[in-house]
Amino acid sequence: MRKFLLGVIVTLLVLILGALGYAMLGFFPTPANVEPPHLERHLAMGAVDASMERHAPRVNNPLTPTDQNLEDGMKLYTMHCALCHGGLDRKPSSLATSFYPPPPNFISDPPDDPEWHVFYTIRTGVRYTGMPAWD
């Protein structure tokens, strides 16, 4: 049993060191203008979602959805967000293919995340993407 456990530990260490060596020796592709592998996309988005679940406070929107608030929100979206996330004309943004991961088009494909999740993403940004923090 002792040799078996030692074999499992050594195997795990070899796999971890092999993956680290693969990345650190430059074999891992990094261009932003190609489609990422499915596993990378799945792991990256899973990590972002898990981080949001752990760190984002569950807060409700303090603003009631009045006509004036909605107009102000549309103006803010047009000035700060539409360049990456698509304009009110429902066309893809001009920068959509320039980022990795590509920013979602919120007009044609609205997010299904809870409001507190979206608020936290806007307020803190997302590391290793083009999404800045809008404190």
Number of C-alpha atoms within 10 A of each C-alpha: 6 6 8 9 10 11 12 11 12 12 12 12 12 12 12 12 12 12 12 12 13 12 12 10 8 9 9 12 10 10 9 13 12 12 12 15 9 9 8 10 13 11 11 14 12 12 12 14 13 12 11 17 12 9 10 16 12 13 11 10 10 6 8 9 11 9 9 10 12 13 12 12 13 16 13 12 16 15 11 12 18 22 15 22 25 24 21 14 10 13 12 20 19 13 14 17 16 15 14 17 20 17 18 16 20 17 16 15 11 9 13 8 10 10 14 16 20 14 19 20 18 16 13 14 16 15 10 10 12 15 17 14 13 12 8
